[in-house]
Amino acid sequence: MEAPRQAEDLDKALDAGTLFRQHGSFVANFLARLGVARSELDDVVQDVFMIAHRRGGFRPGAAKPTTWLADIAMKVNANRRRSQRRAKVRADGEVVERARDERASQADIVEHRQSVDRVQRALESLDEERRAVFVLFEMEGESCEDIAAGLGIPVGTVYSRLHHARKKFRKAHNRLSAADNRVRAVVTVVFLAMAAQAWGGMS
């Protein structure tokens, strides 16, 4: 039932309130992937929809509502970073993590959070333009054509950014995974050594 409604949305104007109800979660996730901290996320999302309101809402055209909002979000985030004059901050993994299995063991939960954190750190290895294209295509399921229309760039540029982003993301993620594995191995060795000492003291 969701697809027909979204298709209908492309054919009519949407005011900022409707955009927020339908795509507020999308914008929040997108900004989190761009590195907006959880403590700042509500304010930045509000800025995005304030600009959408000032622009008169979404009007049918080449872009989709989501990619149109993504373009606004990128500009808002860039302005925020310039005005604050500080380095990027990492998004809290809990912003991106939408669900958690309460039946999972503590080890499973920790491993899942580490996995989410690795993805975020790998994303931070990308410059913002490539990261935006990567997130929209790989994580939000937008087509290259829709991304190009929403961001106002040639579709060939989208393909190029996506290609380079995939290579750099994969390399960064592999490096982070290897580093995490080394840390886990060291922790395991230390734990076993401590356990052996404890057992030795009891004998």
C-alpha positions, 0 to 999 in steps of 0.5 A, spaced: 500 500 500 506 504 501 508 505 493 501 507 490 501 513 496 508 515 494 507 515 487 501 519 488 506 524 492 510 525 486 504 528 482 502 533 488 505 539 492 507 537 499 507 542 504 512 542 510 508 539 515 506 533 510 513 533 508 515 532 516 510 527 517 512 523 511 519 524 511 522 526 518 525 520 519 528 519 513 531 526 514 534 524 521 537 518 518 540 521 512 543 527 517 546 522 522 549 518 516 552 525 514 555 526 521 550 530 525 551 528 533 544 526 536 545 532 541 544 537 535 539 532 530 533 535 532 535 542 531 538 541 524 532 537 522 528 543 524 532 547 520 531 543 514 523 543 514 523 550 516 527 551 509 522 547 506 517 551 508 520 557 506 521 554 499 513 553 499 514 546 500 515 540 495 512 541 488 512 536 483 518 536 478 524 531 476 526 530 483 522 526 489 521 529 495 526 525 499 532 527 494 529 534 494 530 534 502 536 531 502 539 536 498 536 541 503 539 537 508 546 537 505 546 545 505 544 546 512 549 541 514 554 544 510 552 551 513 552 548 520 559 546 520 562 552 517 559 556 522 561 552 528 568 552 525 569 545 528 571 538 525 565 533 524 562 529 529 560 522 529 553 520 529 551 516 535 550 509 533 543 509 537 540 514 532 542 510 526 540 503 530 532 503 529 531 496 533 534 492 538 532 484 539 530 484 547 531 477 547 538 477 544 544 476 549 549 482 551 554 479 547 550 480 541 547 487 542 555 489 543 557 486 537 551 489 533 553 496 536 560 495 534 558 493 527 553 499 526 559 504 529 564 501 524 559 502 518 559 510 521 566 510 522 567 508 515 562 513 512 566 518 515 572 516 511 568 519 505 567 526 503 560 529 504 558 529 497 560 522 496 557 520 502 551 523 501 550 519 494 553 513 497 547 513 503 542 515 498 543 509 493 546 504 498 542 505 504 536 509 502 534 505 496 534 511 491 536 511 484 542 514 481 537 518 476 533 520 482 539 522 486 541 526 480 535 530 480 534 531 487 542 534 488 542 538 481 548 534 478 549 530 472 547 522 473 554 521 470 557 525 476 552 520 481 555 514 478 562 517 479 561 519 486 558 512 487 564 508 484 569 512 488 565 512 495 564 504 494 571 503 493 573 507 499 568 505 504 569 498 503 577 499 504 575 503 510 570 498 513 575 492 512 581 496 515 576 497 521 574 490 521 581 488 522 583 493 527 576 490 531 578 483 530 585 485 533 582 488 539 578 482 541 584 477 540 588 481 545 582 482 550 581 474 549 588 473 551 588 478 557 582 474 559 584 467 559 591 469 562 587 473 568 582 466 568 589 462 569 592 466 574 585 466 578 585 458 577 592 458 579 591 462 586 585 457 588 589 451 587 
